[in-house]
Amino acid sequence: MNSSIRLQSARRFYGWLSLACLVLVLDQSSKLWAQSTLQFAVPVPVTGFLNWFLIYNPGAAFSFLANGDGWQRWFFTILGTAAAIFMIWYLRRHQHDTLLALAISFILGGAVGNVIDRLIYGAVVDFIDVYYGQWHWPAFNLADSAIVLGAALIIWGEIRPKRISTPA
């Protein structure tokens, strides 16, 4: 591989990593805002379907394993770190697949954001409460949103019609 192609490849890879870092910075900034502005477990109405609502989730999605005796903090920290390392490797291998690289960048930024929370606070900082009437979706954060968006992009990439190129 010549140096021009290597440089171009490195720029593309670091561009995707930069996007993951942007997601991470937005996530951590929003969590700092929530912690400095909101009172714990006191809803602040934003619209007829959205509250700001600061809570700490020691479990995983939908508070899975939140009632553990603390072991889940380290389990999810190690799992998130391993997933981030895998995603960096995977991103490097698939950096030219724009949709997949975009998805992995979102997931990577979100995963690292939640790992940082577990290391600092022992739980993930959640503050977005979406609801309808009396029904509330479990509180979440920007990292969770980025992870879901990334997963949706991967699914979309797999189910969308593929362009078939025919030899000339």
N, C-alpha and C positions, 0 to 999 in steps of 0.2 A: 504494500500500500504506500503510495507516495505521500510526501509530507503535506501537500495541499489537501488531499482527501482526508488525511488524519486530522488536520487542523479544522476542516469543515465538520468532521464527525465530532470532534471535541467540542466545538462551539454549539452544535445542536444538542449534545448531551448536557452540557452545562446550562444551556437555555432551559431545558426541561427541569433540571435541578433548581434553577432560579425560580421557575414557576412554583415548584414545591415549597421553596423557601418563602415566597410571597404568601402562599396559602398559610404557612406556619406563622408568619409575622401577623397577618390579619387575624388569625385565630387567637394567638396569644394576646394581641392588643385588645381584641374584643373581650377576652376573659378578664384582663386587667381592668378594663372599663367597667365591666359588670361587677367585679369585686369591690371597686372603689366607689361605685354609684348606688348599687342596690343593697337592700337589707336581705339577709338570708331568709328565704321562704316567704317573702312578702311580695305578692304579685303587684306589678305596675302595669295597668292597662295601656296598650298601645293602639289597638283597634278592637273591633268586635269579635276578633278571632285570635288575637295575639297579645300575650303578656310578656314582660320581662320578669323572670322568676329565678332568682339565684339559688341553686342547690349544688351539692357535691355528690357525685355518684361513684362510690367505691367499686361498683361492679362493672359489667360490660353493657352492651346495648339493652335497652329496656330494663335496666337495673339487674340484669342477670348476675347472680352470685353476689349481689350487694350486701347480703346479710351474713357473709362469711366472716371469719374471725381475724381477717387481715392478710391471710395468705394470698388472696386474690389480687392484692395490690402488686405483689412481685410477680405473680403468674402472668398478669396482663401486661406488666412492664416488659418482662422478658419476651412474651409473645409479640408485643408491638415492636420491640427492638429487632427481633428476628425477622418479622415481616418487613420492616423498613430496609434492613440489609438486603433481603431478597428482592425487594422492589427496586432498589438502586441497581443491582445486578441485572434485573429483568429490563429495566429502563435502558440500560447501556446496550443490551442486545437488540432492543426493539425501538430504538430512538427514531428510526426513519418511518415508522408507522405512526403517523400524526395523531390519529384518534386514540390509539392505544397508549401512546406516550403521554398525551394530555390526561387521559384517565388515570394512569399510574402516578403522574405528578400530583393530581388532586388527592389521591388516596395516600400517597407518601407524606405530603404536607399535613394532612389531617391526622394520620397515624402518629407522626412525630409530635404533633401538638398535644395529643392525648397522653402520650408517653411522658412528655414533660410535666403535665399536670400530675400524673401519678407519682413521679419522682419528687415534685415540690410539695404537693398538698396531700398525697396519699389517696387521691380521688380525682375524677375528672370534673372540671368546672362546667356546669350546664346552666343556661340562663334564658333559653328561648322556649316559650310555652305556647303551643298552638292548640286551640280548642274549638269545639262547636257545642254550644249549649253547656251542658254539664260534663261532656266528654272531653278529656284532655289527652293529647298525644304525650308520651313521655318527654320531659324536657331534654333539650339537646343544645349543641353549640355549633360554631362554624366548622370546626374540624369534622364533626359528624356529618354535616351537610356536604362538605367536600368529599368525604368517603362515599357517601350515597351517590353523589353526582358522578364520581369516578366509576363506581360499580355500574351505574346506569349507562354510562358511555361504553363500558366494556360489553355489556349486554347488547346495546344498540349495534355496536360494531360486529357482533356475532350474528344478529338476526336480520340486519338490513340486507337488501339484495346486493350481491357482489357484482362488480363489473367483470365481464369475461372478455379478456383480450384475445383476439385471434391473430395468428401469425399472418403477416402480409404476403 
